Amino acid sequence: MKESQSTAYWHEKLKQLGIIVIIPSYNNGKTLADVIESVRSYAPDILVVNDGSTDETAGILSQEANLQVITHPANRGKGVALKHGLCHAKAQGFRYAITIDSDGQHFASDIPSFIEAIEKEPDTLLVGSRNLASDNMPGKNTFANKFSNFWFTLETGIKLQDTQSGYRLYPLQQMNVDKWYYTAKYEFELEALVFAAWGDIAVKNIPVHVYYPPQEERVSHFRPFRDFTRISILNTVLVFITFLWIIPRNFFRKLTWKNCKRFFSEHVTHSPESNLRITAAIVLGVFMGIVPAWGYQMLTTLFLAHLLRLNKVIAIVAANISIPPMIPFLLYGSYATGCKVLGDPVNLHLNELSFANVKSVIEQYLIGSIIFAVVCSLVAGVISFALLTTCRRKKI
C-alpha cells in the first residue's frame, strides 16, 4: 500500500510534484497542532493562514518550525484566507496546493489518494468526496451539499457528489487565483470550482474520510442564514453568466465547419422529422431567445421543446440568437417595438432619470419584447420553411 511508505518517501514525492499543503485556520487552536503534525508526515511544505484568530492559534504557530505562516490582523473569512494562501503558493512556483481544514475533520492519511489521482490525471482539480450517508454527518451539511451540487451541475454541466468539501487539490498554475475570484466567505469554494470548470480545468471527486465529533465538541463558523444567503446570491449571478455567456461561448467554440455539417446532416437534411416540425423548433427557439426570461431561457426552451415533442437541439441552437453580440440589437428592437405599439417616442430619457421614466421604459421594453419575439420567430419560421421546402425532400 502506498500509505505505508515512509515520511521521507512522501516528502520527496510531494517535492517532485510541486505540492504545498495550505491550512486556513480561524480559532481552531484545540485541533490545529494535531492537524499540522499529521500533515508533516506527508508534506515538507506547509502554509498556515491564520485568519485573525483570537484564541491560542498565534502561540501554537510561533512554536512550529519549518512552517510558512500568513497572518490576518482581523478575521476576513475563509474565502480570503484561501485566496491569499493559493496566491502565495502560486507566486512561489508550486504547481499544486492541497487545502485541508484545521478543525480535525479531515485525515492527512488521505493525501496519498490525492497524489495517486493527480499522477494519473495531471492538472485536475480534485475535491475530496465525503460519505454523506455517515451517521455523524450534520443534517445542515447534507442539505447544503446537495443544494450546492445541484447549482454546480446547472452552471457547469458537471455532476459531483461533493462540492463543499474543503479537502482539495488545486492545480495552481492553471488557475487565475489572483484575478477572478471575488467572494470572501464559504462561497469562495463553490466559486473556485465553477470558474475552474469554465476555464476547461477538469474537476473531479475522490473519496476521502471525514470525522464529525459529537455536537458539543464541534467548532463551526458556518452561519446558516447569512452563508446560505451569500451562496444563493452567488449562484444567482453564476446562473446568469452561464446562460448569457458560458453556454453561447461553448456553442461557438464547437461551431467548426465539420460540426456544422454534422449538425445539418443529423438534424436537418437526414432528419426523419417533417419540415413543419423542424420549423416549429426554430420558431420556439427564436421566440425564447428574445423574450425576457433572463437566466432561464435555455431551461425553458428545453422544457417546452420536450413538452411539444420538438427537436431540442434545433430549439437550443435557435435560442442562441441571444448571444452577447446580438443582445444590444435585441434589446433595442424590443424597446422600439414597445414604443411603437404604445404610441410613444423612441426616447430612453437618459437626461430625465426618474422612477416614472424607468417604469415607462421597462413597460415599453416588456410589451415590445413579446411582440418583437413573436414577429422575429414568425419571420425566422417563414424563411426556414421556405429553405427547407426548397433544399430538402419533403418528410411526412
Secondary structure, 3 states (H helix, E strand, C coil): CHHHCCHHHHHHHHHHHCEEEEEEECCCHHHHHHHHHHHHCCCCCEEEEEECCCCCHHHHHHCCCCCEEEEECCCCCHHHHHHHHHHHHHHCCCCEEEECCCCCCECHHHHHHHHHHHHHCCCCEEEEECCCCCCCCCHHHHHHHHHHHHHHHHHHCCCCCCCCCCCEEEEHHHCCCCCCCCCCCCHHHHHHHHHHHHCCCCEEEEECCECCCCHHHCCCCCCHHHHHHHHHHHHHHHHHHHHHHHHHHHHHHCCCHHHHHHHHHHHHHCCCCCHHHHHHHHHHHHHHHHCCCCCCHHHHHHHHHHHHCCCHHHHHHHHHHHCHHHHHHHHHHHHHHHHHHHCCCCCCCCCCCCHHHHHHHHHHHHHHHHHHHHHHHHHHHHHHHHHHHHHCCCCC
